[in-house]
Amino acid sequence: MQWVSLDGKIVPYESATVHIAAAALKYAASVFEGVRGYWNGDSGVLRLFVLDEHLRRLSDSAALMRMDYGHRPDCLVSSIEELILENDLRQDCYLRIAISIIGRGGIETCGPVSVSIDAFPFERKPGASGIHVSVSSWQRITDASMPSRLKCIANYHNGRLAKLQAKLDGYDDTLLLNRNGTLSEAPTSCFFLVKSGRLVTPSLSDDVLASITRQVVCELAGEMNLAVEEREITRSEAYLGDEAFLCGTGAEILPVLSIDRMPLNGGGVGPVTHRISSAYFDAARGRNPAYGARACCVRFSCAEEAP
Ligand code: PMP
């Protein structure tokens, strides 16, 4: 049986439903976080990488969407731990934590809210050996219309349309330009370009999600003495990059082999992308001491040892 957490209680997966009249369904009034858990079989520990940062962004998302939700990280952490143990998740997994307005009123409804957590096994996404991306004809939503920096489900229709179009056109993924015609991000991940040994990524004011992986990549680049520039990137600059990659909690690090069929690094994974990728997995899996404390560790006791 699979379990989910609903408002602090563990309930069967099938019973965690939302009413058709809820503002979450009528107006897409729901915010969420995606968190990865990395399993270490030797120590019997599941490492929820940079969980604090995710819970902080979740509160920010709820506040920006004017939801009746206080900052309750402690309750959330205990519900998360309980759910992981209940589902016996001794493997790499993904958590989806959502705050949804379940009130039945009109467009201005702010509450009450429901807090749900789903946790399920999740391996590496396809594309680890490299992906081919397009530049989308859909424009990234702008912060002048809705807060593009947060994770509200309404925002995802923008990326969904762009991704579906890219797939129909034969690409693995796509990059959206913003209202200024410069690069923003992919539908569910951020973009980095590598040029002459420097990393370049659009700045937070270029209508990108305030990505946690993007921040970690910038820190790791600093550890490697690689310069990072957060600034506008034009489409033609991207075509002429030495290397490029996408990053995100779900995506982790995905090398970009071509943009609009213009090959980067001769169509192979470049050395800087390779170094960033290894450093990222070291941090996420707890092999980099600087990131030892940047995770919430769920410990499975010996009594619960796998058969
Ligand atoms: N942009 C969007 C739209 C996303 O959904 C994600 C995935 N959360 C990202 C970027 C990457 O963000 P993060 O590193 O926080 O997962």
Boltz pocket constraint, residues with backbone or C-beta under 6 A from the ligand:
constraints:
  - pocket:
      binder: B
      contacts: [[A, 34], [A, 159], [A, 185], [A, 186], [A, 187], [A, 188], [A, 189], [A, 190], [A, 208], [A, 209], [A, 210], [A, 211], [A, 212], [A, 213], [A, 214], [A, 247], [A, 248], [A, 249], [A, 250]]
      max_distance: 6.0
